[in-house]
Amino acid sequence: MFDFIFSGLQAYNQVAMFIGALICLGIGGLILGSSFYWRLHALRATGTIIGVIGKDGMYAPVYRYTLKDGQTHEAKSDTSSGWLRGKETGRVVQLLISPHNPTQARSAHDYLFDLVGVVFLVPGVWLGYTAVTAYPVTRMTWIIAGLMILYLAERVHRIIIPKGARLSIAEWRKQHNLGSGASLDLNDVKPIEQLVSASGLQQARQIQARLHRKLAPVVGLFALILAGVGAYQSIKVARLEANGLRAPGEVISLKEEFSSDSTSYYPIVRYRTDKDLTVEFKDSIGGNPPTRRPGDKVTVLYLADKPQSEAIIDRGVVWNWAIPAILLVAAAFITWLAIFMLRGAPPQKSLPGGPPQELLGSVAQ
């Protein structure tokens, strides 16, 4: 009875992690796919901020741009934020115009969606890898998976819109202001300078600049630590891949280690070297749930002159390099963030033939 309950809970955790992986990978893939589609198919133009649409302290910039055919359009940014920086009236922005809606645009240098997509993809890959490697796939796994699929299908069926209440494609496009005849109502567009006083705007900029200058060294130090750890791990893996030997091994136990808010289990592996020495070592990768179980057969990658201190479970070239690669990519991104915080916003520029005051007047009309 105990084994049945334990296997059921184990299968439930495995299936839940796999579903979580599918959700994260689906969301991340959808966001990155949408961003890639924008960059591949969107129209490119140079636009000027003519104002913002504000709601609940969030401001979405509105741009005016001219296409190659000479037609001028207004477009609203598809993202909004409470940041005032970068929303000054008259500011020149390189735009990506929606291929289906000329009233929707985004900055060509805005990589927020790409970052969000990666943030979802990374835990999705980790959850999927853990679900596949940390648990055995048993009959109970398939039973729990079937029950969870039935439950999710019943939930989805409950929230599906009845057929008679569904909108036609044409009506949906009309409600979302899509198509070549789409237009933007400028009545709600106000220059940021009218919504926030000049002194308030300047004060907000100064506060943001001071905060960035204080945080940038901390962010830079964190990036330096990540880069150092990533470089150390890269050198270790490179040395093992170039000069290491492989041998069959077995997980004999798990070492439990506690931190402030979690517990991790690290495999203790025993193997025999090419010199017929029996060696035990703790693998550097642990997890909760544990990624290995006592009795699991593994391949050990080790250095002949340091068979205990320089030994890892060989997970293949891709997964051996996964942690160093993630650390170095994270260090590069955080370094870019620190540089961006120190540089601040670029100087304001105006389009030829139209100073910000003329833009203020055109919006007011």
C-alpha positions in Angstrom: 0.0 0.0 0.0 2.8 2.4 0.9 4.6 1.7 -2.4 1.4 2.4 -4.3 0.9 5.7 -2.6 4.6 6.7 -3.0 4.6 5.7 -6.7 1.3 7.7 -7.2 2.8 10.8 -5.6 6.0 10.4 -7.6 4.1 10.1 -10.8 1.9 13.1 -9.9 5.0 15.2 -9.4 6.6 14.0 -12.6 3.5 14.7 -14.7 2.9 18.1 -13.0 6.5 19.1 -13.8 6.1 18.0 -17.4 2.9 19.9 -17.8 4.6 23.0 -16.2 7.4 22.5 -18.7 5.0 22.4 -21.6 3.3 25.6 -20.4 6.5 27.5 -19.9 7.9 26.3 -23.3 4.6 27.1 -25.0 4.4 30.6 -23.5 8.1 31.3 -24.1 7.9 29.9 -27.7 4.8 32.0 -28.4 6.4 35.2 -27.2 9.7 34.6 -29.0 7.9 33.5 -32.1 5.7 36.6 -32.0 8.8 38.8 -31.6 10.6 37.0 -34.4 7.5 37.4 -36.6 7.5 41.2 -35.9 11.1 41.6 -36.7 10.8 39.6 -39.9 7.5 41.0 -41.3 6.9 44.4 -39.7 7.3 47.6 -41.6 10.2 49.7 -40.5 9.9 53.5 -40.2 11.3 56.4 -38.3 8.6 57.9 -36.0 8.2 60.7 -33.5 6.5 60.6 -30.2 3.5 62.9 -30.3 2.2 62.0 -26.9 1.1 59.2 -24.6 -2.1 57.5 -23.6 -2.2 57.3 -19.9 -4.2 54.9 -17.7 -3.7 54.1 -14.0 -0.2 55.5 -13.9 0.8 53.6 -17.0 1.8 55.4 -20.2 1.8 54.0 -23.8 3.7 56.2 -26.3 1.9 57.3 -29.5 4.0 57.7 -32.6 3.6 59.6 -35.9 5.5 58.1 -38.8 5.6 58.4 -42.6 5.9 55.4 -44.9 7.8 55.3 -48.2 4.6 56.1 -50.1 4.4 59.4 -48.3 1.3 58.5 -46.2 1.5 59.6 -42.5 0.0 57.5 -39.8 -0.3 57.4 -36.0 0.4 54.3 -34.0 0.2 53.4 -30.4 2.9 51.3 -28.7 1.8 47.8 -27.9 3.4 48.1 -24.4 3.0 50.6 -21.6 4.9 51.4 -18.4 5.1 53.8 -15.5 8.6 55.0 -16.7 8.7 58.5 -17.9 12.1 58.3 -19.5 12.0 57.8 -23.3 8.4 59.2 -23.6 9.3 62.9 -24.2 7.3 64.6 -27.0 9.4 64.9 -30.1 11.7 62.0 -29.4 12.7 60.1 -32.5 12.3 56.4 -32.4 13.0 53.6 -34.9 9.7 51.7 -35.2 8.4 48.3 -36.2 4.9 48.7 -37.5 2.5 45.8 -37.2 2.0 44.1 -40.6 -1.7 43.7 -39.9 -2.5 46.9 -38.0 -0.9 50.3 -39.0 -2.0 51.8 -35.6 0.2 49.4 -33.6 3.9 49.7 -33.3 6.9 49.0 -31.0 10.4 50.3 -30.7 12.8 48.4 -33.0 15.4 48.5 -30.1 13.0 47.1 -27.5 14.0 43.6 -26.5 11.6 43.2 -23.6 9.6 40.5 -25.3 12.7 38.6 -26.2 13.8 38.7 -22.6 10.4 37.6 -21.3 10.4 34.7 -23.8 13.8 33.5 -22.6 12.7 33.8 -19.0 9.9 31.4 -19.7 12.0 29.0 -21.9 14.8 28.5 -19.3 12.5 27.0 -16.5 10.6 25.1 -19.2 13.7 23.3 -20.3 14.8 22.7 -16.7 11.4 21.3 -15.7 11.2 19.1 -18.8 14.7 17.8 -18.2 14.0 17.1 -14.6 10.7 15.4 -15.3 12.3 13.0 -17.8 15.6 12.3 -15.9 14.7 12.5 -12.2 11.8 10.0 -12.3 11.3 6.7 -14.0 8.5 6.5 -16.5 6.2 3.8 -15.1 2.6 2.6 -15.6 1.5 4.9 -12.8 3.0 7.8 -14.8 0.7 7.1 -17.7 -2.3 6.6 -15.4 -1.8 10.0 -13.7 -1.1 11.7 -17.0 -4.4 10.4 -18.4 -6.3 11.5 -15.4 -4.8 15.0 -15.5 -5.4 15.3 -19.2 -9.1 14.4 -18.6 -9.3 17.0 -15.8 -7.7 19.7 -17.9 -10.0 18.9 -20.9 -13.0 19.2 -18.6 -11.8 22.6 -17.3 -11.2 23.9 -20.9 -14.6 22.6 -22.0 -16.2 24.7 -19.3 -14.6 28.0 -20.4 -15.0 27.5 -24.1 -17.3 30.2 -25.6 -20.6 28.6 -26.9 -20.7 28.4 -30.7 -23.5 30.8 -31.0 -21.7 33.5 -28.9 -18.4 33.3 -30.9 -17.5 36.3 -33.0 -16.8 36.0 -36.7 -13.3 36.7 -37.9 -14.5 39.9 -39.6 -16.2 41.1 -36.4 -13.2 40.2 -34.3 -10.9 42.2 -36.6 -13.3 45.1 -36.5 -13.5 45.1 -32.7 -9.6 45.0 -32.5 -9.2 47.7 -35.1 -7.3 45.5 -37.5 -6.9 45.8 -41.2 -5.8 48.5 -43.7 -8.7 50.9 -42.7 -7.7 50.9 -39.0 -7.3 54.3 -37.4 -6.3 55.7 -34.0 -8.4 58.0 -31.9 -6.2 60.9 -30.9 -8.6 62.4 -28.3 -6.9 60.5 -25.5 -3.4 61.3 -26.6 -1.7 63.9 -24.4 1.9 65.0 -24.3 3.7 63.6 -21.3 4.6 67.2 -20.4 0.9 68.0 -19.9 0.3 64.9 -17.7 3.4 65.5 -15.6 4.7 68.9 -14.8 8.1 70.0 -16.1 9.5 70.0 -12.6 7.9 66.7 -11.8 9.3 65.2 -15.0 12.7 66.5 -14.3 12.6 65.3 -10.7 11.5 61.8 -11.9 14.4 61.7 -14.3 16.9 62.7 -11.6 15.5 60.1 -9.2 15.7 57.4 -11.8 19.3 58.5 -12.8 20.4 58.5 -9.1 18.8 55.1 -8.5 20.5 53.7 -11.6 23.9 55.1 -10.6 23.6 53.5 -7.2 22.4 50.1 -8.5 24.7 49.8 -11.5 27.9 48.9 -9.4 25.9 46.2 -7.6 24.5 44.9 -10.9 28.0 45.0 -12.4 29.5 43.1 -9.4 26.8 40.4 -9.8 27.7 40.1 -13.5 31.4 39.8 -12.6 30.7 37.0 -10.2 28.5 35.2 -12.7 31.2 35.6 -15.4 33.9 34.3 -13.0 31.9 31.2 -12.1 30.9 30.7 -15.7 34.6 31.0 -16.8 35.7 28.5 -14.1 33.0 26.0 -15.0 33.9 26.4 -18.7 37.6 25.7 -18.1 36.7 22.7 -16.0 34.3 21.2 -18.6 36.8 22.0 -21.5 39.6 20.3 -19.6 37.4 17.2 -18.9 36.2 17.1 -22.5 39.7 17.4 -23.9 41.7 15.2 -21.5 39.2 13.3 -19.5 38.5 9.6 -19.4 35.1 7.9 -19.1 34.2 5.0 -16.9 30.9 3.3 -15.8 29.7 4.3 -12.3 26.8 3.9 -9.9 25.0 6.2 -7.6 25.4 4.7 -4.2 23.6 7.4 -2.1 22.3 11.0 -1.9 23.8 13.7 0.1 21.3 16.1 1.6 22.3 19.7 1.8 20.3 22.6 3.3 20.2 26.2 2.4 18.2 29.1 3.9 14.9 28.1 2.1 15.5 24.8 0.3 17.0 21.4 0.4 19.0 19.8 -2.4 20.1 16.2 -3.0 23.5 15.5 -4.6 24.4 12.1 -6.0 27.3 10.2 -4.4 28.9 8.2 -7.2 31.3 5.3 -7.1 33.4 4.1 -10.0 36.7 2.4 -10.9 39.4 4.3 -12.7 41.7 3.0 -15.5 44.2 2.2 -12.7 41.7 -0.1 -11.0 41.2 2.4 -8.1 37.7 2.6 -6.5 36.8 6.3 -6.2 33.7 8.0 -4.7 32.8 11.6 -5.4 29.9 14.0 -5.0 28.5 15.3 -8.3 28.2 19.1 -8.5 24.6 19.1 -9.7 21.9 18.5 -7.1 18.2 19.1 -7.1 14.9 18.6 -5.3 13.5 16.2 -6.3 16.8 14.5 -6.8 18.0 14.0 -10.4 19.4 10.6 -9.6 18.5 7.6 -7.4 20.7 5.1 -5.5 21.4 2.3 -7.8 21.3 4.4 -11.0 24.0 3.5 -13.6 25.9 6.5 -14.9 28.9 7.4 -17.0 31.7 9.2 -15.2 33.9 11.8 -16.9 37.2 12.3 -14.9 40.8 13.4 -15.0 43.3 10.6 -14.5 45.5 12.6 -12.2 42.5 13.9 -10.1 40.0 11.1 -10.2 38.0 12.5 -7.2 38.1 16.3 -7.3 37.8 16.5 -11.1 35.0 14.1 -11.8 31.4 14.6 -13.0 28.5 12.6 -14.2 28.8 12.7 -18.0 25.5 14.0 -19.3 26.7 14.5 -22.9 28.4 17.4 -24.5 25.2 19.6 -24.7 24.2 19.2 -21.0 27.8 19.3 -19.8 28.1 22.8 -21.3 24.6 23.9 -20.3 25.4 25.4 -16.9 28.6 27.3 -18.1 26.7 28.6 -21.1 23.7 29.8 -19.0 26.0 31.5 -16.5 28.0 33.3 -19.3 24.8 34.4 -21.1 23.3 35.7 -17.9 26.6 37.6 -17.1 26.6 39.2 -20.6 22.9 40.3 -20.2 23.5 41.7 -16.7 26.6 43.5 -18.0 24.6 45.1 -20.7 22.0 46.1 -18.1 24.6 47.7 -15.9 26.0 49.7 -18.9 22.5 50.8 -19.9 21.8 52.0 -16.3 25.0 54.0 -16.4 24.5 55.5 -19.8 20.9 56.6 -19.2 18.6 57.8 -21.9 20.1 59.0 -25.2 19.7 62.8 -26.0 16.4 63.9 -27.3 16.3 64.6 -31.1 13.6 66.0 -33.4 12.6 65.2 -36.9 13.7 67.8 -39.5 10.9 70.3 -40.1 9.0 69.7 -36.9 10.1 70.8 -33.4 8.3 69.3 -30.3 6.1 72.5 -30.0 4.5 71.8 -33.4 3.8 68.3 -32.3 2.1 69.6 -29.1 -0.1 71.8 -31.3 -1.0 69.0 -33.7 -2.1 66.8 -30.8 -4.1 69.5 -29.1 -6.1 70.1 -32.3 
